[in-house]
Amino acid sequence: MMKFFLKGPITKVAALLFTGSFVVLAAAMRRDINVYDEGLILVHATRVAQGAVLHRDFYANYGPAQFYILAGLFKLFGPSVLVERVWDTIVRAMIVAIAFLIVQRAMSRHEGFFAAGLVLIWMCFLGYHAYPVFPALLFALLGALCLLPLFEDRRSQPLLFCSGLCIGASVLFRYDVGFYTFAALTLVSAGHVLWRPLLLGTRLADLLRVLLPVYLGLALLCVPVAAAYAASGMLQDFLFDVLYFQAQFYARMRTLPFPDLGMLREAPILIGIYLPPFVWVAALFAAISCRRPLSVPETTAARPWIMLLLGSLSALFYLKGLVRVALIQMGLSIVPALMLSAMLLPCLRQSAGHRIVRPGLIAAWSGLIIVALPTLVAGVLDGRAVVQSAIWAMQPSTWSVAAADTPTSLASCRPVAGLERLACFEIDQTRADAIRYVEARTRPNEVIFVGLGRHDRILGNDALFYFVGGWVPATKWYHFDPGLQTSKQIQTAMIGDLQATKPRYAVLVSEWNDFSEPNESAVSSNVTLLDDFLRANFQPVQVFGKLTVLRATETQMSEKGPG
């Protein structure tokens, strides 16, 4: 089935491209850890490995796939940041290889390499390791790859079925990304079928033959998961986590503005936020103006549909970033836009010998310049990261057993006792000291609580603390979101959890106390039930910078929660 894509030397080229991308991505990888986003993925995965059920036993707004894959890897190789980073790097390298396969099939190998290079630079730059949007994007692109025979009138029912499987996999990593992938692939496929000059009845029957295997593949993955959700009694929790809470609070609490000219002058890389719309417009004008057949006659008719598919994916993915406007949120949209920009290159070649400047030539140059500016900045930053990694790898301290007083900033691959899960990666020294302090006074898998200096106003929280020490969160609500833990309802539930699990130790992290964003997360909810409870039932025993370790008082915590 995959012979359609991997003919002759293309197989070796794609494999070499994957391998080379993996090496570059590993070399450019930052060794610090995002204690909130990455920490949450790590803790969710360990909770799943311990038998916890997504949504029912812990709050999460992502799909289950990333957690269950990492849980399986942790069981095989042991829980560590390194295991998670290897999986993340494999995913990103595969995205680069799939970008090459799609673009080279639609255009030529030169454009395929150009697209792969652009995507590789951005995959290195975006960071946010273990973020489920990347495997969701991988399967979205794989689903698009499986549709190529349809656009070339070389329809394959097994490949259409595989496209549906890929859409389903995307859903299971990120519900929203899977929905956008489903919409883009369905609309473009239907458009291609209905565009053909056939009788309406014939076109509708043809459309059914195309979409049915896609939907069967989608159902094969998603229906059993939905049945498992229902059987485990967590449908109500799922609806709360993914639909109700997100619809009620996400836009209000997480919105960020588009960067203005001042911000773009200070950080030119932010031009990347505007990159996708410019590429869409450039591709539209180039497609209209540059119509002369190019190098691959059998795919000439398919090329506009492939461009439309990439543009549709990019446009729908862009919706995800319209609330929280940031490069990582727009990364989903940027990748297919980069692939689309590579398909502008033939327009430049066609127009090179013409004295009259065509609109398509202007559009192609404009689109590529908009792509080049932030990509060059990202490439420079990637290069610096590679140099830093090389210097780190050549230090003897990286590979020798670290002494007890070795700073965690050295990121030893043989760290001190208690920090084994951080091997080859680093956290700030005060956090490491706090972790080792609590480890010395607790048992493996003991229940603890990690909170904030205040819970009436929230931006994020330190979820990594649980993972590094191997502790079990004392509450279902250890993933903090503004509007959630700031509410009376959830604080009351958290107090009930703390009364039930009775953690001996709590850690309060105050580093976000004075940091705010231009949205409603900066406004206090005036709900202090949890803070009052912690003050009444725990007392400070040690301070490490902005981390305060507390121990439960001798007095038994009340069995009855607040009214």
C-alpha positions in Angstrom: 0.0 0.0 0.0 2.8 2.4 0.9 4.6 1.6 -2.4 2.6 4.4 -3.9 4.6 6.9 -1.8 7.9 5.1 -1.3 9.0 4.2 -4.8 12.6 3.3 -5.4 15.1 5.7 -3.9 12.4 7.7 -2.2 12.3 5.1 0.6 16.0 5.6 1.3 15.7 9.4 1.0 12.8 9.5 3.5 14.6 7.2 5.9 17.8 9.3 5.7 15.8 12.5 6.2 14.2 11.1 9.3 17.5 10.0 10.7 19.2 13.3 10.0 16.3 15.2 11.4 16.4 13.1 14.6 20.1 13.9 15.1 19.6 17.7 14.4 16.5 17.8 16.7 18.4 16.0 19.5 21.4 18.4 19.1 19.2 21.5 19.2 17.1 20.3 22.1 17.0 22.6 25.2 17.9 20.8 28.4 15.7 22.9 30.7 12.2 21.6 31.4 8.9 23.4 31.3 7.6 22.7 34.8 3.9 23.4 33.8 3.2 22.1 30.3 5.8 19.4 30.1 5.5 18.6 33.7 1.8 17.9 33.3 2.3 15.5 30.5 4.9 13.6 32.5 2.7 13.4 35.6 -0.4 12.4 33.6 1.6 9.6 32.0 2.8 8.3 35.4 -0.8 8.5 36.8 -2.0 6.4 33.8 0.9 3.9 34.5 -0.4 3.6 38.0 -3.9 2.8 36.8 -5.6 6.2 37.0 -8.3 6.9 34.4 -8.1 10.0 32.3 -10.8 12.7 33.2 -12.3 10.5 35.9 -9.3 10.4 38.2 -7.4 13.5 37.0 -8.4 16.7 35.2 -7.0 17.0 31.6 -8.1 18.8 28.5 -6.1 16.6 26.1 -6.8 13.2 24.5 -5.5 10.0 26.0 -3.0 8.8 23.4 0.1 10.8 24.5 -0.4 9.7 28.2 -0.9 6.1 27.4 2.1 5.9 25.0 4.4 7.5 27.5 3.0 5.3 30.3 3.9 2.3 28.2 7.4 3.6 27.5 7.8 4.4 31.2 6.9 0.8 32.0 9.5 -0.5 29.5 12.4 1.9 30.1 11.5 3.5 33.5 10.0 7.0 34.0 12.4 9.8 32.9 12.5 13.0 31.0 14.9 11.4 28.6 12.4 8.7 27.5 9.8 11.4 26.9 12.2 13.5 24.9 13.2 10.6 22.7 9.6 9.9 21.9 9.0 13.6 21.2 12.0 13.8 18.9 10.9 10.7 16.9 7.5 12.4 16.4 9.1 15.7 15.2 11.5 13.9 12.9 8.6 12.0 11.3 6.8 15.2 10.7 9.8 16.4 8.7 9.9 13.2 6.7 6.2 13.3 5.9 6.4 17.0 4.9 9.0 15.9 2.4 6.9 13.0 1.0 3.8 15.2 0.5 5.6 18.1 -1.2 7.9 16.0 -3.3 5.0 14.0 -4.6 3.0 17.1 -5.5 6.0 19.0 -7.0 9.5 17.6 -7.2 12.2 16.4 -4.9 13.8 19.9 -4.8 10.7 21.5 -3.3 10.3 18.5 -1.0 13.8 19.1 0.5 13.1 22.8 0.8 9.8 22.1 2.7 11.6 19.6 5.0 14.3 22.1 5.8 11.8 24.8 6.7 9.8 22.4 8.9 13.0 21.0 10.6 14.0 24.5 11.6 10.7 25.2 13.2 10.4 21.8 14.8 13.8 22.6 16.5 12.7 26.1 17.5 9.2 25.6 18.8 10.2 23.5 21.9 7.4 22.6 24.2 8.5 19.0 24.3 5.8 16.3 24.8 3.1 18.7 23.7 0.4 16.5 22.2 -0.2 18.8 19.3 2.9 17.4 17.6 1.8 13.8 17.4 -1.7 15.1 16.5 -0.1 17.1 13.6 1.9 14.1 12.5 -1.2 12.0 12.1 -3.0 14.9 10.4 -0.2 15.0 7.8 -0.2 11.2 7.5 -3.9 11.4 6.8 -3.3 14.0 4.1 -0.5 11.8 2.6 -3.0 8.9 2.3 -5.4 11.1 0.3 -2.9 11.8 -2.5 -4.1 8.9 -4.7 -7.6 10.4 -4.6 -6.4 13.7 -6.2 -4.4 11.8 -8.8 -7.4 9.6 -9.8 -5.5 6.6 -8.5 -8.0 5.9 -5.7 -7.1 3.3 -3.1 -9.7 2.1 -0.7 -7.1 0.9 1.8 -5.4 4.3 1.8 -8.7 6.1 2.3 -9.3 3.8 5.3 -5.8 4.6 6.6 -6.6 8.3 6.2 -9.5 7.7 8.5 -7.3 5.9 11.0 -4.9 8.8 11.0 -7.8 11.3 11.7 -8.8 9.1 14.6 -5.3 9.0 15.9 -5.1 12.8 15.7 -8.4 13.0 17.7 -7.0 10.7 20.4 -4.0 13.0 20.9 -5.9 16.3 20.8 -9.6 16.4 20.5 -9.7 19.8 18.8 -6.8 19.1 16.4 -8.5 15.9 15.4 -11.8 17.7 14.7 -10.0 20.3 12.5 -8.2 17.5 10.6 -11.5 15.7 10.1 -13.1 18.9 8.7 -10.2 19.8 6.4 -9.7 16.3 4.9 -13.4 15.7 4.5 -14.2 19.0 2.9 -11.3 18.9 0.4 -12.0 15.2 -0.5 -15.7 16.0 -1.0 -14.8 19.1 -3.1 -12.6 17.0 -5.4 -15.2 14.4 -5.9 -18.1 16.8 -6.5 -16.0 19.0 -8.8 -15.8 16.3 -11.4 -18.0 16.8 -14.5 -20.4 13.9 -13.8 -24.1 13.6 -13.2 -25.1 14.7 -9.7 -26.3 11.2 -8.8 -23.1 9.7 -9.9 -21.0 12.3 -8.0 -23.0 11.6 -4.8 -22.5 7.9 -5.1 -18.8 8.4 -5.8 -18.6 10.7 -2.7 -20.1 7.9 -0.6 -17.5 5.5 -1.9 -14.7 7.9 -0.9 -15.9 9.0 2.5 -17.2 5.7 3.8 -13.8 4.0 4.2 -12.5 7.2 5.7 -15.2 7.3 8.3 -14.9 3.5 9.0 -11.2 4.1 9.8 -12.1 7.0 12.1 -14.8 5.0 13.8 -12.5 2.0 14.3 -10.3 4.0 16.6 -12.7 6.5 18.2 -15.8 4.3 18.9 -14.0 1.8 21.2 -12.4 4.8 23.1 -15.9 6.4 23.5 -17.3 3.1 24.7 -14.4 2.8 27.2 -15.1 6.3 28.4 -18.8 5.3 29.0 -17.9 2.0 30.7 -15.5 3.7 33.1 -18.1 6.2 34.2 -16.2 9.3 33.1 -18.3 10.8 30.3 -19.5 13.5 32.6 -16.0 14.3 33.6 -14.9 14.3 30.0 -17.7 16.7 29.1 -16.7 19.0 31.9 -13.0 19.0 31.2 -13.1 19.3 27.4 -16.4 21.1 26.6 -18.0 22.9 29.5 -14.9 24.4 31.2 -13.1 25.2 28.0 -16.2 26.9 26.5 -16.9 28.9 29.7 -13.4 30.0 30.7 -10.6 29.4 28.1 -11.1 32.5 26.0 -11.6 34.7 29.0 -8.7 33.4 31.0 -6.1 32.6 28.4 -6.5 35.1 25.6 -3.4 36.9 24.4 -3.3 39.8 21.8 -1.7 39.7 18.4 1.8 41.3 18.5 1.9 44.9 17.4 4.7 46.6 15.4 6.7 47.4 18.6 6.7 43.8 19.7 7.7 42.7 16.2 10.7 45.1 16.2 11.8 43.7 19.5 11.2 40.1 18.6 11.2 39.6 14.8 10.5 35.9 15.3 6.9 36.9 16.2 6.4 37.6 12.5 5.8 33.8 12.4 2.4 34.4 13.9 1.4 36.2 10.7 3.2 33.8 8.4 0.3 31.4 7.6 -2.2 34.0 6.2 0.4 35.6 4.0 1.3 32.2 2.6 -2.4 31.4 1.9 -2.8 34.6 -0.1 0.5 34.1 -1.9 -0.4 30.5 -2.8 -3.8 31.6 -4.2 -2.3 34.3 -6.4 0.5 32.0 -7.5 -1.9 29.2 -8.3 -4.0 31.5 -10.5 -1.0 33.2 -12.3 1.5 30.3 -12.6 -0.5 27.7 -14.5 2.0 26.3 -16.9 2.5 22.5 -16.3 5.6 21.7 -14.3 8.0 18.8 -13.9 5.7 15.9 -12.9 2.9 15.6 -15.5 0.9 12.8 -13.7 0.5 15.0 -10.6 -0.1 18.4 -12.4 -3.9 18.0 -12.0 -3.6 17.0 -8.4 -1.3 19.9 -7.4 -4.1 22.5 -6.8 -6.0 20.0 -4.6 -2.9 19.2 -2.6 -2.3 23.0 -2.2 -5.9 23.4 -1.1 -5.6 20.6 1.4 -2.5 22.1 3.0 -4.1 25.5 3.0 -7.2 24.1 4.6 -5.3 22.3 7.3 -3.3 25.5 8.0 -6.4 27.7 8.0 -8.4 25.5 10.4 -5.4 24.9 12.7 -4.9 28.7 12.8 -8.3 28.9 14.6 -6.6 27.2 17.6 -4.2 30.1 18.0 -6.7 32.9 17.7 -7.4 33.0 21.4 -4.0 32.4 22.9 -1.9 34.1 20.2 1.6 32.7 20.5 4.1 30.9 18.3 3.6 27.5 19.9 -0.2 27.9 19.5 0.3 28.8 15.8 2.9 26.1 15.3 0.2 23.7 14.0 -0.8 26.2 11.3 2.8 27.2 10.5 4.0 23.7 9.5 1.5 23.1 6.6 2.0 26.8 5.6 5.7 26.1 5.3 5.0 23.1 3.1 2.7 25.3 1.0 5.3 28.0 0.7 7.7 25.5 -0.8 5.2 24.9 -3.6 5.7 28.6 -4.6 9.2 27.9 -5.9 8.2 26.7 -9.4 6.3 30.0 -9.9 9.6 31.8 -9.5 11.3 29.6 -12.0 8.5 30.0 -14.5 8.6 33.8 -14.3 12.4 34.1 -14.3 12.6 34.6 -18.1 9.6 37.0 -18.4 10.2 40.8 -18.7 6.6 41.5 -17.4 6.3 41.1 -13.7 3.3 38.8 -13.1 1.1 39.0 -10.0 1.9 35.4 -9.3 5.6 36.3 -9.2 5.0 39.2 -6.8 2.8 36.9 -4.6 5.4 34.1 -4.6 8.2 36.4 -3.6 6.1 38.1 -0.9 5.1 34.8 0.6 8.6 33.4 0.6 10.0 36.6 2.2 7.5 36.5 5.0 8.5 32.8 5.5 12.2 33.6 5.4 12.3 36.4 8.0 11.2 34.4 11.1 12.7 31.2 9.8 16.2 32.8 9.6 15.8 34.0 13.2 14.6 30.6 14.3 17.6 29.0 12.4 20.1 31.2 14.2 18.6 30.3 17.6 18.7 26.6 16.6 22.3 27.0 15.7 23.2 28.5 19.0 21.4 25.6 20.8 23.4 23.1 18.8 26.6 24.8 19.8 25.6 24.8 23.4 24.7 21.1 23.2 28.1 20.3 21.7 29.9 22.2 24.5 27.8 20.4 27.1 28.4 17.0 25.6 32.1 17.5 25.6 32.3 18.3 29.3 33.6 15.3 31.5 31.0 16.3 34.2 28.2 15.5 31.8 29.0 11.7 31.9 30.6 11.3 35.3 28.7 10.6 38.5 27.6 13.9 39.9 28.7 14.8 43.4 26.0 15.6 46.0 26.7 19.4 45.7 26.8 19.4 41.9 24.6 22.2 40.5 21.7 20.9 38.5 22.5 23.5 35.8 25.3 21.2 34.7 22.6 18.7 33.6 24.7 15.6 34.3 23.5 12.3 32.7 24.4 10.6 36.0 22.7 12.9 38.5 22.7 12.8 42.3 20.5 10.4 44.1 16.9 11.6 44.1 17.1 13.4 40.7 17.5 10.3 38.5 14.5 11.1 36.4 16.1 14.3 35.3 19.2 12.6 33.8 20.7 14.8 31.1 18.3 17.7 31.9 18.2 20.5 34.4 15.9 22.4 36.7 16.8 25.4 38.9 18.8 24.7 42.0 16.3 25.8 44.6 13.6 23.5 43.1 16.1 20.6 43.1 17.0 21.3 46.7 13.3 21.4 47.7 12.7 18.0 45.9 15.6 16.3 47.7 14.4 17.8 51.0 10.9 16.3 50.6 12.3 13.0 49.3 14.4 12.6 52.4 11.2 12.8 54.5 8.7 10.8 52.5 8.3 7.3 51.1 8.2 6.4 47.3 4.7 7.0 45.8 3.6 8.9 48.9 0.8 11.4 48.4 1.8 15.1 48.6 0.3 18.4 47.5 2.1 21.0 45.3 0.2 24.3 45.1 0.8 28.0 44.7 1.5 30.9 47.0 -2.1 32.0 46.3 -5.1 30.2 44.7 -7.4 33.1 44.1 -5.4 34.0 41.0 -3.7 31.4 38.8 -1.5 31.3 35.7 0.1 27.9 35.9 1.6 25.5 38.5 4.6 23.3 39.1 3.5 19.8 38.0 7.1 18.6 37.4 7.7 18.5 41.2 5.4 15.4 41.5 7.2 13.6 38.6 10.8 14.1 39.7 10.2 12.8 43.2 7.7 10.1 42.1 4.9 11.4 44.3 1.2 10.9 43.8 -0.8 14.1 43.7 -3.1 14.5 46.7 -6.0 15.8 44.5 -7.6 15.1 41.2 -7.2 18.8 40.4 -3.4 19.0 40.3 -3.5 20.5 36.7 -4.2 24.1 37.5 -6.1 26.4 35.1 -7.3 29.9 35.8 -11.1 29.9 36.3 -10.9 26.3 37.6 -8.9 26.1 40.9 -9.8 29.7 41.5 -13.5 28.8 41.8 -15.3 27.9 45.0 -16.6 24.6 43.5 -13.2 23.3 42.7 -11.4 24.6 45.8 -14.1 22.8 47.9 -13.4 19.6 45.9 -9.7 20.0 46.4 -10.1 20.4 50.2 -12.2 17.3 50.2 -9.4 15.4 48.4 -6.9 16.7 50.8 -9.0 15.6 53.8 -9.4 12.1 52.2 -5.7 11.6 51.2 -4.2 13.4 54.2 -0.8 14.4 52.7 1.9 14.9 55.3 3.7 17.4 53.1 2.7 20.3 50.9 4.9 22.5 48.7 3.7 26.1 47.8 5.4 27.7 44.8 5.1 31.5 44.7 7.1 32.3 41.5 3.9 33.2 39.6 2.4 35.3 42.3 3.4 38.6 40.8 3.2 37.6 37.1 0.1 38.3 35.1 -1.2 38.3 31.5 -3.5 40.8 29.8 -6.6 38.7 30.4 -9.0 37.7 33.2 -6.5 35.4 34.8 -5.0 38.5 36.3 -8.1 39.2 38.3 -8.6 37.7 41.7 -11.6 35.5 42.2 -11.6 36.4 45.9 -12.0 32.7 46.7 -9.6 31.9 49.5 -11.0 28.6 50.8 -8.0 26.5 49.8 -5.5 29.1 51.1 -7.3 29.3 54.4 -7.4 25.5 54.7 -3.7 25.2 54.0 -2.8 27.8 56.6 -5.0 26.1 59.2 -3.7 22.6 58.6 -0.1 22.9 57.5 2.9 24.8 58.9 6.1 26.0 57.0 9.2 23.9 57.8 11.7 25.0 55.1 12.0 27.7 52.4 13.9 27.2 49.2 13.8 30.5 47.2 10.2 30.8 46.1 9.3 27.3 47.2 8.0 26.7 50.7 7.7 23.2 52.1 4.9 22.7 54.7 4.2 19.8 57.0 0.7 18.8 58.2 0.0 19.9 61.8 -0.5 17.2 64.5 -4.2 18.1 64.7 -6.2 15.8 62.5 -7.6 17.6 59.4 -11.3 18.1 59.6 -13.4 15.3 58.0 -16.0 17.9 57.0 -15.3 20.3 54.2 -16.5 23.9 54.1 -20.1 24.7 53.3 
